[in-house]
Structures are given as C-alpha cells and as structure tokens.
C-alpha cells in the first residue's frame, strides 16, 4: 500500500464559508457565503 501524506494548508477567512455560522460578517461576505451554500432568501408577502 502506498503511503500518503496529508499536507494541511491555510485557508483565509475570506474563503471560508463556515464563517457564516460562527461569526458576524459584513453584509457582502454574508451574501457571498450564503450563495456559495445555495441558501436562497424566499420572501412571501402576507396579506395586510
């Protein structure tokens, strides 16, 4: 069996969609990560 090596690499916060669950984000970052996670805002107006 071939030996494999795992090399961890730094991922900057600007590329980390999990941040949406762990910290407050600026609106632009929140929308970017929300879209990357395929979460869509569905607004259904209610009758007044």
C-alpha positions in Angstrom: 0.0 0.0 0.0 1.4 3.4 -0.9 2.0 5.8 1.9 0.1 9.1 1.5 0.9 12.4 3.2 -1.7 14.9 4.2 -0.4 18.5 3.9 -2.7 21.0 5.8 -2.9 24.4 4.1 -4.1 27.7 5.5 -7.5 28.8 4.1 -8.0 32.6 4.6 -11.2 33.6 6.3 -12.3 35.3 3.0 -12.6 31.8 1.5 -14.2 30.0 4.5 -18.0 29.7 4.1 -18.2 28.1 7.5 -17.6 31.6 9.0 -21.3 32.3 8.2 -22.2 30.0 11.1 -19.5 31.2 13.6 -19.2 34.9 13.5 -20.9 38.1 12.4 -19.9 39.1 8.9 -20.2 42.2 6.8 -23.3 42.1 4.5 -21.3 41.4 1.3 -19.4 38.5 2.8 -22.6 37.1 4.3 -24.4 37.2 0.9 -21.4 35.7 -0.9 -21.2 32.7 1.6 -25.0 32.3 1.7 -24.9 32.0 -2.1 -22.0 29.5 -2.1 -24.0 27.4 0.3 -27.0 27.6 -2.1 -29.3 29.2 0.5 -31.8 31.4 -1.1 -34.0 34.1 0.5 -37.6 33.3 -0.1 -40.0 36.2 0.7 -43.7 35.6 0.6 -45.6 38.7 1.5 -48.5 38.3 3.8 -51.9 39.8 3.3 -52.4 43.0 5.2 
